[in-house]
Amino acid sequence: QVQLVESGGGLVQSGGSLRLSCAASGLMFRSATMSWYRQPPGKQRELVALSTADGIKTVAESVKGRFSISRDNEQNSISLQMNSLKPEDTAVYYCNAVFTGAGASGPYWGQGTQVTVSS
């Protein structure tokens, strides 16, 4: 079955950096749109960044210029580099996979990793 396992979360001071990773298994990784979502305390889950199978990458306006997404189709993994972190970036970060088109399936979610940014 599909498994997404996040790692790299933790506690960091404002202005610091973290790199999240997501290891995927049980899916045709190259064909998936892979995304990072986050859910701040008491708020809705929101899209942070995504990477499509054909190489398109986007990030949310709130993190533009600070966060970047990358994928490694050989290692079946995606990463989220987070720089200049702010307290409002505090959230549980989730890895997400979805397949569109003829073989549509998902979304699939990881268990999440906590990121806490102290002021």
N, C-alpha and C positions, 0 to 999 in steps of 0.2 A: 504494500500500500504506500501511498504518498506520505513521506515524512519530511518535515522542515524543522531544522534544529538551529535556533539562534544562539549566539554567544557574543560576548564582548561588552555587555552592559556593566554598569557600576556607578559609583559615586565620583563626581568630578566637580571641581570648582568652576565658577563662572569664568568664561574665557578659555577654558580647556578644550581638549579634544578626546574623542573616543572613536573607535572603529568597531562597528558591528558586523558580524558575519552570519550567514545562513547557509547551512549545508543541506542540500536537497537530495532525496533518493526516492526511487519508485516512480519516477516520471520521466517523460521525454523532455529533459530540461531545455534543450535547444529550442523547443517549440513553445515554451511557456513565456507568458508575460509575468515577470517577477517584480514584486513591489515590496516596499516597506510602508507600513502603517504605524501609527502611534495612538495611544489612548491616554491622555492626561487624566489625572485624578478628577472624577466627577464629570467628565466630558465624554463626548462621542469620539469614536475611533475615526481618525482622519488619515488620508493619504499623504505620505511624505515624499516618496520618490518611486519611479517605476522605470523598468527597462524591458522593452519589447523584444520579441524574438528576432526582429529585423533591425535591431540596433538603435531604436529611438529611446532616448532617455529624457525624462522630465523630473523636475523637483517642484515642490509646492513653493508658492511665493514667500511664505513665511520662513523658509530655510534657504532660499536662493542665495548663492554666493558663499554659503557656509557649509552646506551638505552636498555630497556627491555620491552617486550610486555607480557601482561597477559590477560586472558579472564575468564569471570565468566558465565558459561552456565545457572546458576540459575537466574542471574540478567540480562541476555541478554546484556552483556556489555564487552567491551575491554578497556584496559588502556595502555598507553605508559608512562613509567617512564623514564624521561630524566635527567641525571646527567652530571656534568662537561660540561655544555653547552658552546658552542663557538659561536662567531658572525656568523660563516658560517652555523649555525643551524637555522638562521633566515629564516622563511618561513611560508606559510599557510599550516597547517597540516590537512589532510583529512582522514576520516574514510572510509573504503571500504569493501564491502561484495560481494562475488561471490560464485556461486554454480557450481560445476563441476559434471561430470558424467551424469547419465541418466536424471536428472532433472535440467540440466544446465540452469542458468539464471544469469543476471547481466552483468557487474558490477553495483553496486549501490553505490552512493556517498553521503556523508554528505555535509554540506554547508561550512565546513572548519573552523578552528580556527587559529588566528594569533599568532605566537610565534616570539618575537623579543628579541634578545640577544645583549646587549650593551657591548662594549669593555671597 
